[in-house]
């Protein structure tokens, strides 16, 4: 009897991460509905809630040991809805609809690049450096659009304020291209929260939460833009020679300077 009860409990644990994914899809769908009726602030906030649920479901699956192939595929489909279609519709209804073909073309570009970003991630997830994402993650791109509109929920007037709509057009195009780029972004998966640390580290999240509480619209937008720029600016900073060699010759392979030379006096006994 105990074994049967344990098996039922185990089956229930496998549903737990998927419940967060269902909540993710629900928030994305309701965001689309809210955007079409002009409730832009609520639509943007729902995308941010979906991003929070998306961050939780994977950690719950790993913590409970219930990760599965179904859960991974289900999560990817949910991300296309909540972080692909929902922010594209939000941006289109907020101002891109006034820009004609350029508006709906860029909003479709966002959805397409987001889907391609997820497909590439699913292919490369088993053999890429877990410390970094290759390309801007689709939740980060969605949050960048959502926080921008959340900070300015009133739809701009195309006649009186065309500049704001054009800026959003350029922003959506930029994050779309960053999603399918080779720019690397920190994943923060290498942070070890289990090891002992000084209590002073608690001041960092406390300070961030305080700033967000004082002005959530502005601080959430600043945080999203800071993450987007964090991947762009290192591309223009000087790179140490060791870093270049590490990228050209990953760990486990030999560099030209250390590769054994055939016919040498020591044969294959050279060490790195």
N, C-alpha and C positions, 0 to 999 in steps of 0.2 A: 504493500500500500504506500509506504514511504517512497519507494522507487517511482511509482506512478505519479505521485504528487510532485516529486522532483522533476520528472519529465515535463509535466504541465507547466511548472514554474519556469523551466528552461525555455519552453516554447513562448511563454509570455515575455521573457526577457528579450527574445529576438524581435518582438514587435515594438519594444520600447524605442529604439533609434528611429524606426519608421514612423512612429507617431510624431516625432519632432519634424520629420520630413513632410508629413501631411500638413502640419501647421505651417511649414515653410510655403508649400503650394497654396494653402488657403490665403495666407497673407499676400502672396503675389497676385492671386486671382482677384481678391477684394481690392487690391491697389489698382488694378486695371479698371474695375468697375467705378471706383471713386474718381479716378482720373478722367474718365469719360463724362462724368457729370460735373466736373469742375472743382472737386474737393481735393485740391492739389496738396495741401499740407498733410491731410490724413493719408493720401496715397503715398507720399514720400515717407512718412513715418512707418507705414506698413512694410515698405521695402527694407527699412532699417531693422524692424522686428524680424523679418524673414532672414536677414543676414545673421542676426543673433541666434536664431533657431538652427541655421545651417552650420554655425560654428559649434553648436552644442551636440548635434546628432552624431557627428563622427567621433567626438570624444566620449560620448556615452557608449557607442558601439565598442570602442577600444577598451574602455574601463570595464565593461561587463563581459568582454570576450565574445560579443555577438556580431562581429563584422561578417558580412556575407557579400557575395557577388551581386545578389538581388538588391541589397541595400545600397551598394555603390552605384548601380545603374539607375535605381530609383532616385537617388540623390542628384545625379547628373540631369535627369529629366526635370526634376523640380527646379534646379538652378536655371535651366533654360526659360522656364516660366517666370520665376520670381526675379531673376537678375538679368534676363535677356528681354523678354517681351514686356514685362511690367515697367521697367525704367524707360524703355523705348517709347511705350505708349504715354507715359507720364511726360516725357520731354516733348513728344509730338503734340499732345493736347495743351501743354502749357504755353508753348510759343512756336514750335517748329511747323505747326500746321499753317501758320501765316506766311511761311517762306516758300510755298509751292512745292515743286518737285524736289528741290534741294532739301527741304525739311523731311519729307517722308523717305527720301533716298538715304539720308544720313541715319535716320531712326532704324531703317531696315539694315543698314550697315552695322549698327550696334548689335542687333539680334544675330546677324550672320557671324560676326567676329566672335561673339560670345559663345555660340555653338561650336565654332571651330576651336576656340580656346579650351573648351571642355573636352572635345574629342582628342585633342593633342595631349591634354593632361592625363586622360584615361590610358593612352598608349604609353606614355613616358613615365608613369608614376612608379613603376617597379624598378627603374634604373636611373633615376635622376637624383641629384643631391637634395636630400630632404630639407636642408637649411634654406633653400631658395625655390621660388616659383619662376619658371621661364615664361615671361609675359605677365602682364597685369592680371591678377585673378579676377574672374567675372564678378564675384561679390564686391570687390573693391571698386571696380568700374561702376557697378550699379549704385553703390553708396555715394560715389562722387557726384553722380547725377542727382540722386535723391537728396543729399544734403544741400546741394546748391539750390534746388527748388524749395526745400524745407526752410532755408534761410530767407527766401523771397517768394512766399506762396502766391502772391498776387500776380496773375498773368500779365505780362507787359503788353502795352498797347502798341501795335505794329506801326501806327501813324506817329505816335508821340515818343516812343522809346524803341526804335528798331535796333539800337546797339545791343541791348540786353539779349534779344532773341538771337542775334548773330553770334554773340559770345557763347551762348549755349550750343549753337550749331557747331562751332569750332571745338568746344569742349567735348561734345559727344563724338565727333570725328577723331579727336586726339585719343581718348580712352579706348575707342574701338580699335585703332591701329596698335596701341600699346598692348592690347590683349593678345594679338597675334604676332607681336614682335619677339625678339630674343633678349629683351631687357630683363634682367634678373631682379626679383623682389624678395625680401626676407620673408620667410614663412613663419618664423618664431617657433618652429616645432622642435628646435634644439634647446629651448629654454628648459632647464631642469628645476622644476618647482618642488621636487622632493628633497633636494639637498638643503642642508642648513645654511641660512643666510642671516646677515645682521638685520635687526628690526628696522634699521634705517631705510631698507628697501621698501618698506610699507609707505614711506612718504611719497614715493613716485606715483603709485596709483591713487593715493589720497589726494595729491595735488591735481592730478588729471580729472578726477571725479568732481573736485571742487570747481575747477574752471568750467567744466561742462555744465554743472548745475547753475553757475552764475549766468551763463549765456549759451544755452544748449544749441541754438540754431547756428551761431557763428562758430563755436568751438568744434562742433561735429563737422562742419564744412572745412575748417582749417585742418583738422585731423585727417580727413579724407584726402585733401590736396597735398598734405605733407607726405602721405604714403605714396601717392602717385609720383611726386617729385623725387622721392628717395631712390627710385630706380633709375631716373633719368640723369641726375647730376653726377653720380659716380662714373658714368660713361665718359665724362669729360675731364676727370681728374687723372693725374699721372699714375701709371700703374707700375708697380715694382717688377723687376725682371723675374723674380721668383713666382709672382702671380701669373705672369704670362706663360712660364714654363709649366706651372701646375695646370693651366687650362688646356695647353696643347698636349700635355702628357699627363693624364690623370694618374692617381695613385695606383701602383701595381704595374705600371709600364715604365720602360727605361727611356731616358732622354738621350739626345745625340751625344751629350758630353759624357754620359755614363754607360752607354751601350757597349757591351763587349765587342772588341774588334776581332774579327776572324783572322786567324793566322798570327796573332800576337803572342808574345812570350808567355802570357798567363792564360791564354784561351778564354774560357768563360768564367774565370774566378774574380772578375772585377765586381766590386760592391758599389752601391749607390752612395 
